[in-house]
Structure formats: structure tokens, C-alpha cells
Amino acid sequence: MTEVEKDVQITHSSDNIKEESAYANQVPYKASEAEKPLDIINVFDLELEAEKVIPKGGYGYISSGAGDLWTIKQNIDSFNHKLIVPRVLKNIEHPNQHTSIFGCDLATPIIMAPVAAHGLANAAAEPATAKAVAESGSIMTISSYANKPFKEISEAGAGAPQWFQFYMSKDDGINRDILDETKANGVKAIVLTADATVGGNREADKRNGFVFPLGMPIVQAYQSGVGHSMDSVYGSSKQVLSPKDVEFIASYSGLPVFVKGVQSAEDALISLASGAGGIWVTNHGGRQLDGGPAAFDSLQSVAEAVDKKVPVVFDSGVRRGQHVFKALASGADLVAIGRPAIYGLALGGSQGVKSVFDHFKHELEIVMQLAGTKTVEDIKNTVLLDNPRS
């Protein structure tokens, strides 16, 4: 038995009877099996509809955040701190959203953020999401805590680039095994989650007695590890990270490594010095440190510190095409969506996720045309105004 498996066994056995009984009350977990395109007016509507089909514990895990939920709300509201100036007489028709990263051509700068346990929303889980993301001409970021095996997800998204979100184990043997599997499945980049070395104070999960009802086969300790709380899962991962971890991942994998969870210029510079091949600005969707800054409010200062040395990816609170536009204009190269895609998965399976991507792309196209921007590069060169009322 590895040290990490011992940790899991000890944590699980001592978590208490309440966790076990909560798990028993969720079995069998009946995720949606919907498969249909969605007629979307806005993604806020999707969240309301998804609540009707995702079981309570799973919905609480997906939708909620840390503490008083202040930061999760600020993530969305913060986009109003900047204003897009409409432009006229620019002779623009059919704006072009194509972009590229690490030599991969993309149809849109909107990519799929890493989200754990897609099986909570739909029984088709991550392969359905991967299929939709590939059809959208974008990047799927696979979570360590996926509910389906790596190979199934990889095959479902064949033909499109995929990245892998890595939660480092305390066991270096497991880390090497996972990175080996990552390379074997053709992953193009590693995303090191650095902002979740301990679980955030997620009160909804505690109130619901939520524990994972499905296995996580990529992480060896959780192949059949149903019944674990989020704290238990995080407890098995490495809880002290340093620049040496970035160096190890980059050296062992030979792949660019994004450091995910950066919200300060100082951390961006430390990450770059450690050999990071990319910076991912996020506050984990408001799920970790409540009372921290909105991710969008951190983006510009981080991007300025990076100074285009490596790509910058942004997520947290993205709900509109204008949010994507503002993030790109504030220094992001790509913008990732999470919860909206999972709500689409719950309501329409792979076709539902594709509908969400189509909706974001359509909204972004409208904003691009009204803002007088023909290309993604034009968006990046756009100067946003400070909102005097914010």
C-alpha cells in the first residue's frame, strides 16, 4: 500500500459515520442521461434549469463556493468594473475568433476549464464534454478527478488538443504514473492546480452531507473510492507546493506547465522563474478563499507581470460573451468556462455542452462586431474604460 493510499484509508475510516450515512442516502446516484441541443437565451437560465435535474448534493457541489459566497458573486460582478467602448464605421462583418496556442489552431479563444466529476451532471460524463469541446474546435482540460478513464476521454475528443489538470500526489510514484498516462494519451500541456492544497470552506457540501458517489479512475487511490468528501480527496494530495514541483513536472513530462491559481504579480514572477510555460489566472471559481479578490480584478496586473513571455489563461465568473471580450482585452490569451458547460451537460449531454459553446461564441461575435474588432488580436489591443460608478 502506498503512503497516499494509507492516508486515504485513515482519512476515510475516521471521517465519521455521518459521511458514510450521507453517502448511503445518495445511492444510487441518478445523474441525467439527457442528450439534446439546447435553445439558450443566457447561461443564467441554464443554472436554474440544471438545479431541477442534478441531485441536490451534486448540484450543491457544482454550483456553490466557499464561505459566504462573496467572492463567487464578485467574480461575475467584477466584469462591470471595465467598460467596452462601441465603435462605428469599422467596415467589419463576420468577426474571426480563430486563435492558436502551442502550435494548435483553435476556432475560438473559449476553452473548457478543468471541472471535477462531470458524472454528477450527466451519466455520459467527461467523454460527452470532450466530444462537444472537440466539435467546437477548442481545448478540453481534463481534471485529475474525472469520473471516466483517461483513454475514454481522450478518444471522445480525438482530433482536438487536450490539456490535463494535475493535482500532485504525496507519492512521487503515483505522480510519475499519472504523467506517463498523460503523455500516452497525447496531452499537450499540464495545468498544475496550485490554489487548492487544502479544501475551501464549502458550506453547501457540509449541509448536504455531500460525498462523491462515483469513482475517479485517473487518480489511483480513487478508482473505486466512492464515499469520499472533498476534504478527504484534497487530504490525499500534496499540500505543500513549491517552485521545485513545477520544475519536476516540466522536466519529467517535457510539456508546458501552467501554474493555475495565480492572482498576484509576485506569484506570476515566481512561477515564471520556476519554468512555468503558462499562467492561469483564477480563484477556483470562488470555491477556495472567500473574501479574496475577483479573478477578473487580478487579471490585468498578472498579465502585465507576465509581459507576454508565456500564454495567460483566465477563468472564474465567465457568463457572457462580453466577459470573454473583457478578459482578452485585459491580457488573457484564452478564456475558460466551467459551470455553464456542466449545466449544459446536465440538460443536454454532449449536445448541450456544444450548445453552450455555440452560445458563447455567438455572444462574443456580437460584441466583437459592435466593438469594432475583427480578430482576437484586435480584442487584445482594445483599451477598456474604467467604470466611474464601480
WONOR-V960637 format. One record per backbone hydrogen bond with DSSP energy under -0.5 kcal/mol. NH is the residue of the N-H (numbers start at 1). CO is the residue of the C=O. If there is no record, write none. Layout:
BEGIN
nh:NH co:CO
nh:NH co:CO
END
This chain:
BEGIN
nh:6 co:2
nh:7 co:3
nh:8 co:4
nh:9 co:5
nh:10 co:6
nh:11 co:7
nh:12 co:8
nh:13 co:9
nh:14 co:10
nh:15 co:11
nh:15 co:12
nh:19 co:16
nh:20 co:16
nh:21 co:17
nh:22 co:18
nh:23 co:19
nh:24 co:20
nh:25 co:21
nh:26 co:22
nh:26 co:23
nh:27 co:23
nh:27 co:24
nh:30 co:28
nh:31 co:29
nh:32 co:121
nh:36 co:348
nh:40 co:38
nh:43 co:319
nh:45 co:42
nh:46 co:42
nh:47 co:43
nh:48 co:44
nh:49 co:45
nh:50 co:46
nh:51 co:47
nh:52 co:49
nh:53 co:50
nh:54 co:50
nh:59 co:55
nh:60 co:56
nh:61 co:57
nh:62 co:58
nh:63 co:59
nh:64 co:60
nh:66 co:286
nh:67 co:201
nh:69 co:66
nh:73 co:69
nh:74 co:70
nh:75 co:71
nh:76 co:72
nh:76 co:73
nh:77 co:73
nh:78 co:74
nh:79 co:76
nh:80 co:77
nh:81 co:78
nh:82 co:79
nh:83 co:385
nh:85 co:83
nh:86 co:84
nh:87 co:370
nh:96 co:374
nh:97 co:95
nh:99 co:106
nh:101 co:104
nh:104 co:101
nh:105 co:103
nh:106 co:99
nh:107 co:137
nh:108 co:137
nh:111 co:109
nh:111 co:335
nh:112 co:139
nh:113 co:111
nh:113 co:337
nh:117 co:145
nh:120 co:117
nh:121 co:118
nh:122 co:118
nh:123 co:32
nh:125 co:122
nh:127 co:124
nh:128 co:124
nh:128 co:125
nh:129 co:125
nh:130 co:126
nh:131 co:127
nh:132 co:128
nh:133 co:129
nh:134 co:130
nh:135 co:131
nh:136 co:132
nh:137 co:134
nh:138 co:133
nh:140 co:161
nh:141 co:112
nh:141 co:139
nh:142 co:140
nh:142 co:163
nh:144 co:165
nh:146 co:143
nh:153 co:149
nh:154 co:150
nh:155 co:151
nh:156 co:152
nh:157 co:153
nh:158 co:155
nh:160 co:157
nh:163 co:140
nh:164 co:189
nh:165 co:142
nh:166 co:164
nh:166 co:191
nh:167 co:165
nh:168 co:166
nh:170 co:236
nh:172 co:170
nh:175 co:171
nh:176 co:172
nh:177 co:173
nh:178 co:174
nh:179 co:175
nh:180 co:176
nh:181 co:177
nh:182 co:178
nh:183 co:179
nh:184 co:180
nh:185 co:181
nh:186 co:183
nh:187 co:182
nh:188 co:162
nh:189 co:162
nh:190 co:256
nh:191 co:164
nh:192 co:190
nh:192 co:258
nh:193 co:166
nh:193 co:191
nh:194 co:192
nh:194 co:260
nh:195 co:260
nh:201 co:288
nh:202 co:200
nh:203 co:201
nh:206 co:202
nh:207 co:203
nh:208 co:204
nh:209 co:205
nh:209 co:206
nh:210 co:205
nh:212 co:228
nh:216 co:222
nh:219 co:144
nh:219 co:216
nh:220 co:218
nh:222 co:219
nh:223 co:220
nh:225 co:222
nh:226 co:224
nh:227 co:212
nh:228 co:225
nh:233 co:229
nh:234 co:230
nh:235 co:231
nh:236 co:232
nh:236 co:233
nh:237 co:234
nh:238 co:168
nh:245 co:242
nh:246 co:242
nh:247 co:243
nh:248 co:244
nh:249 co:245
nh:250 co:246
nh:251 co:247
nh:252 co:248
nh:253 co:249
nh:254 co:250
nh:256 co:188
nh:258 co:190
nh:258 co:256
nh:259 co:278
nh:260 co:192
nh:260 co:258
nh:261 co:280
nh:262 co:280
nh:268 co:264
nh:269 co:265
nh:270 co:266
nh:271 co:267
nh:272 co:268
nh:273 co:269
nh:274 co:270
nh:275 co:272
nh:276 co:271
nh:277 co:257
nh:278 co:257
nh:279 co:311
nh:280 co:259
nh:281 co:279
nh:281 co:313
nh:282 co:262
nh:282 co:280
nh:286 co:283
nh:287 co:283
nh:287 co:284
nh:288 co:283
nh:290 co:288
nh:292 co:289
nh:298 co:294
nh:298 co:295
nh:299 co:295
nh:299 co:296
nh:300 co:296
nh:302 co:298
nh:303 co:299
nh:304 co:300
nh:305 co:301
nh:306 co:302
nh:307 co:303
nh:308 co:303
nh:309 co:306
nh:311 co:277
nh:313 co:279
nh:314 co:334
nh:315 co:281
nh:319 co:317
nh:324 co:320
nh:325 co:321
nh:326 co:322
nh:327 co:323
nh:328 co:324
nh:329 co:325
nh:330 co:326
nh:330 co:327
nh:331 co:328
nh:332 co:327
nh:333 co:312
nh:334 co:312
nh:335 co:109
nh:336 co:314
nh:337 co:111
nh:341 co:338
nh:342 co:338
nh:343 co:339
nh:344 co:340
nh:345 co:341
nh:346 co:342
nh:347 co:343
nh:348 co:344
nh:349 co:345
nh:351 co:348
nh:352 co:348
nh:353 co:349
nh:354 co:350
nh:355 co:351
nh:356 co:352
nh:357 co:353
nh:358 co:354
nh:359 co:355
nh:360 co:356
nh:361 co:357
nh:362 co:358
nh:363 co:359
nh:364 co:360
nh:365 co:361
nh:366 co:362
nh:367 co:363
nh:368 co:364
nh:369 co:365
nh:370 co:366
nh:371 co:367
nh:372 co:369
nh:373 co:368
nh:374 co:372
nh:379 co:375
nh:380 co:376
nh:381 co:377
nh:382 co:379
nh:384 co:382
nh:385 co:83
nh:387 co:81
nh:388 co:386
nh:390 co:387
END
